[in-house]
């Protein structure tokens, strides 16, 4: 048995089989969550390359799988990353039990994570671009509502993802020349530009970010949160693999400065636009843009790689809670504009409170999950680039202003009726668990974030 068979083929096959449970969406969601949870547990416990004993059954988990002459490799060092990925997927799939994400959300979610894991494992890496494009295509039925026209946000999403693929393919074509003559600065510059453009399209870096708020406004909020969570994380891991593999790239002048500049631009732009936004869905989109900027800023800061991995838990919690709250609010409001949700806090106290908590967490509000990692990054930036620290603080301030304006809309208005809880019981329970988790992670960061901060040891050439 091989590791790719467990963490690539198994979830893909499970996703296909779960299509036959489309008449029972909750059963399919529960089964998909169980599959993702078991795969996360397996990544935590099973050692690749060593003999594994399960009762009377013993086998060696090989790290390589050959398919049609192509090699898929998942070594023992990548197990912590697989654990985090499948835990995030299990967390998201658990929420689909109470949402209107559609009967296909659970099987499609497993298929997407299988394709993206395959993109991390495949050799030669040229095929990774094709696998990422396939994953983006599978996301389309997940995002599109049955019986409704495909929104502009979905079209723009697949367009930008597709535009990023040829840049990565051209990069692979030129890499052979760079490896043969790494001193050719002109060729290195071309490869760096092509690689940067490819990842800019995939990660929705400014000015290719316009699909993010449109998708958050027009699509199912919970389905969109899956794309906002998984796609940037997997593409970033793919990019880190480039830096780990090619010494000429990680040692090239300006690589980390460019990452830091792009991060500052994204964080500042997301915060500025969130401060003046009046639609709750688009507000989440701008929060995602700011979070992408935070990730790029951490990766471009010396010693910031542990900060990036530590931020994955608060990000997953915040996006999950935010999108769940938006779905609950959509059931009791004509739309998600500030005018339509005025006074909603009295009728939906749990959903509105948890939405504000998730928003403030992404803004880095003290005692919430996002604050420790932002404080950690600001301490690093203060000694390396004070201008970047100032602009990142301004971006977080903009997100904070957007959160306070959202809170003001929820508690304003003439609704003076009796306080009531309109959310469904299971939906409300999920929101309460998520909101409490954001507070617990913020109050006890060392207990939860220290483990994630050890993941960079996988990247031996990048770890501090």
N, C-alpha and C positions, 0 to 999 in steps of 0.2 A: 504494500500500500504506500502511496506517496502523499505528501502534504498538499500539493495542488489538487489531488483527487478529493481531499477532505474539505478544503476551504474555497475551492473554485467549482469543481464539478458537482459536489453534493448540494450546495445551495441553489445552483442553477437547475438541477434536476428537481429539487424540492419545489422551486418556484413554478416549474412547468406542471408538476403533478397537482399543485394547489389550484390551478385553473379549473380542475374538475369539481372543486368545492365552491364554485361561484354562486350557487344557490344558498349557501350558508356562509356569508361574508365574515361573521364573527368567529365561526369555527376556523375558517381559513386564516384569519388574522391571528388567532390564538396558536394555531399550528406553526405559522411562520415565525411568530415570536419565540416559540419553543425551539425551533430549528436554529435561529440566530443565537439564542442563549446557550444552546448546547455547543455550537461552534465556538462561541466566546470562551466557554469553560474548557473546551478541548485545546484552544490556543494557549490558555493559561497553564494547563496541566501537562499536556503531552509534549515530549521533547523530540524534535526532529533529528533523525540520524541515530537514535538510540532505540533499544528494544522496549516495547510497550507491552505490558501485561494487563489484560482485562479478563479476570477470572481464569478460565481454562484456555483463553485465546491469547497468544503472544505473537507479535509482529514487529517489524522494524519500519518506522515511518521514514521513507526516503524523501529527499528534498526536491527531486527532479521528476518531471513528467514530460514525455515526448509525445507530441501530437502532430502528425503530418510533417515530420521533420523539424518542427518548431519546439523550443525548449521552454518549459514553465518551471521556474525555480522559486521555492519558498524555503529559505533556510531557517535554522533555529533562532537566529538573531531577530527575525521579523515577527516572532510570535507576540511580543508585547503590542506591536502595532495592530496585528490581527485581532487581538483581544479587545482593544479599544474600538476598532471599527465595528465588530459584530455586537459589542455591547451597545453602541450608539444605534445600530440598526434594530436591535431587540427593543430598546427603549422607544424608538419611533413606532415600530410595529405594534407595540402594546397600546399606543394611543389610537390606532386605527380601529380598535374594537368599539369605541364609542363615537367615532367621527363619521362624516359623510365622504370620506376619501374615495369611496367606490369599492366594489367587490374585487377589482383587479389590483388594489393597492398592495396587498400582502404578497401575492406571487410576483408582481412586477418589482417590488422592493428587493426581494431576494435575487431576482435575475440581474438587477442593476448592480448590486454589490458584488455578485459573482463576476460580472464582466469587468468591473473596475479593479477587483483583486487580480484578475487575469492580466490586466494592463500593467500592474506593478510587477508581475512575475515573468512576463514573456521576454524571450530573447530570440532574435534581435529586437531592439526596442521599437523599430519602425512599426511593428504590428500593434504596439501599445496605442498609437494614435488611432488606428482603426477600431480597436476595442473600446476606446473612450467615445468615439463617434457612435458605435453601436449602443453603448450605455445611454448616450444622450437621446438616441432615437427611441429606446425603450421607455424613457421618461415621458415621451409625448402622450401616450394613452393614460399615463398616471396623472398628468396635469390637466388634460382636456376633459371637460364635463360631457358625458354622453348626451347626444341630442342637441348640443349647442355648438355654434360655430367656433372654430379655433381662434383664440384671442391673439392680439398683436404681440403680447408678451411672450407667448409660446413660440410664435413664428420667429421673433427676434432671438429668442434663446437658442433655437436649433440653428438659426443662420449663423450666429456668432460662434457656436460650438463647431459648426462645419467649417467656417473660415479658419479656425485655429488649426485644423488637421493638416492642410497642405504645408503650413509653415514648419510643423514638426517633421513632416516627411522630407522636405527640402533640407532641414537641419541634419537628418540622418544621412542623407546623400552626401553632404559636405563634410561630415565628421571624419570620414575615412581620410580625407585630405589633411585635416587638422592633426589627426593622430600621426600621420606620416611626417608632417612638417609643422610642429607646434610653434615654431618661431615665425611663421608667416602671419604677421599682424593683420594684414588686410583680410585674409581668409578667416582668422579668428573673429574679427569685427563683424564680418558678414554672418557668420554662424551665430554670434551673440545677438545680433539684431533680429534674425529670423526666429531664434529661440524665444527672445523676449516678446516678439509680436504674437507668437503662437500661444504662449502662456497668458498674455494679456487678454486675448479673446476667450480663452477657457475660464479664466478667473474673473472675468468681467471687470478688468481694471479700467479706470477712466481713460478714454471716453467710450469704452465698450461696455458700460455698465447699465445702459438704459433699460435693458430687459428686466433687470432685477425688480425695481418698483412696479413696473407694468405687470409682471408675473404675480407679484404679491397682491396687486389690486384685482386682477381679473380671474385668477385661478383659485381653486380650493386652497385655503391658507395652509392646511396641514400637509397636503401633497407638495405645495411649494416649499414648505420648510424642509422636506426631505432633500430636495434639490439644493437648497441653500446650505444644508449641513454637509451632505455627503460629497457633492461634486467638488467644492473648493478643497476639502480635506484630501481627497484622493489625488486631485491634480497637484496639490502642493507636495504630497509625498512623492509623486512622480518627478516633480522638479527637484526635490532634494536628492533623489536618486541620481539625477544628472550631476549635481554638484559633488556628490560622493564619488562618482565614477571617474570624472574627468578633472584631473588636477589643473590643467590649463584654464578651465572655466572658473573653478573656485578661487584660483590665484589671479585671475584677470583683474586689471585695474577697473574700478568703477562698478563691479557687479553688486557688491553689498550697498554701495552708495545709491545705485539705481533702485534697488529693492526698498531702501529706506525712504527715498524720495517718493516712490509710488505709494508706499504705505501712508506717508504723511498726507499726500494729496487725496487719497481715498478716504482716510479718516476725517480730514477737514471737510471734504465735500459732503460726505454722508451726514456729518453733524450739522453743517450749515443748512442743508436741504431739509433735514428732520426738524430743525428749529422753526421752519415756516410752513410745514406741511399740515394739512387739515383733513387727511384721510388716513384712517388707522391701518389699512392694508399697505398703502404706500409708505407709511411711517415704518412698518416692519422692514420693508425693502431697503429703506435708507439705513436702518440699523444694521442690516446684513452688509451693506456697502462699507459702513464704518468698521464692522468686524473683520471684513476682508482686509481693510487697510491696517487694522491692528496686527493681523497675522503677518502681512508683508513687512510691517515695521519691526516686528519681533525677529523675523528671519534676517532682516538687513542690519540688525544690531549685534555687535560682538557679544557673544555669550547669551544671545536671546533665544537660541533654539529650545532650551528647556521651558522658557516662558510660553512659546508657541504650543508645545504639547500640553502644558499645564492648563492652557486656556480652552482645550477641547471640551472638558467636562462642563464648565459654566456655559459655554456656547450652546452645547446640546440641550442643556436644561432650559436655558432662556428661550431658544427658538421653539422648543417643544411646548413650553408653557404659553408663550406668546401666541402661537398658531392655534392651540386648543382654545384659548380664551377668545380669539377672533371668531372661531366657528360658533361658540356659544352665543356671542353677541349678535352674529348674523341672524340667528333664529328669532331674535326679539327686536331687531331694528331694521328699518327699510333699506338702509345702506350703512356704510362705515364712515361717513363724514361726521365731523364734529357736531354739526347741527342735528343730525339724527340720533346721536348717542347722548345728548344732554340729559342729565339727571338719571342716567342708567345705573349709577352706583346703588341707588335705593332699591331697584328691582333685581339687579344682578350683582350683589356685592362680591361674590367669590371670583367670578370671571373678570370683573373690572379691576379688583385688587391684584389678582395674579398677573394680569396684563401689565399693569403699571410696575409691578415688581420685576417682571422679565425685562421690560424696557429700561428701567433704572439699572438693572444688573449689567446689561450691555453698555450702558453709559459709564459704568465704573462707580456706582454709588456705594459709599461705605457700608459695610456689614452685609453686602450681597455678594453672590458668587463671582461676579466679574471684577470686583474691586481689588482683591489680592494680586492677581496677575497684572493688572494695569499699574498698580503701585510698584510692583517689581520692575516692570518695563520702564516706568518713569525714572526710577533710581538709576538704571543703566544709562538711559538717554541723558540724564543730567550731567554725566561725566564724559559723554562722547559727542553729543550734539544738542546744545541747549535750544537751538532754533527748532529742531525736530520735536523736542520735549514740549515746547510752548505750543506748536501747532497741534500736536496730539492732544494736549490739554484743551485747546480750543474746540477740537472736534468732539471730545467727550462732553464738553460743556454744551455744545449744540444739541447732542443727543439728550442731555439732561433737561434742557429747555423743552425739547419736544415731549419728553415724559411728563414734565410738570404741566404743560398745556393739555396733554391728554387727561391727566388727573383732574384738571380744572373743568374740562368738558364733562367728565363723568359726574362730578358733584354739583354742577351748576344746573340752572333751569328751575322751572316752577313745580316740578314733581315733588309734592310733599306728602305723598301717601305713606302707608305703613311699610316698613322694611320687610322684604320678602326675598326668598331664594327661588329663582326661576330656573336655575340650571338643573339638568338631569342629575340623578344621584351619582351614577358612575362617573359622568363627566366632571361633576364637582369634586369627587374624590380624587381623580387624576390631577385636577388643578391644585387641590390642596397639597397633595404629595409633592408635586413639582415646585410649588411656591415655597413649601417648607424646606425642600432640598436646596433651593437657591440661598435661603437664609443660613442653613446649617453649613454649607460649603463656604460661605462668606465668613462665618464666625469661627469655624475650625478649618482653615485652609490647609494647614500642614497635614492633617489627617487624610485628606483626599487628594490634594494636588501634588504632594511630594512623590507619590508613586508615578504619576504621569510625567513628572519632571525627569524621571530616570530613563525614559524611552529614548532620548537622543543618543544613548550609548550604542544604539543600533548603527548609527552613522559614525563610524570610527574616525573619519577624516574631518567631520564637522563638529563633533562634540567638543565642548571646552575642556 
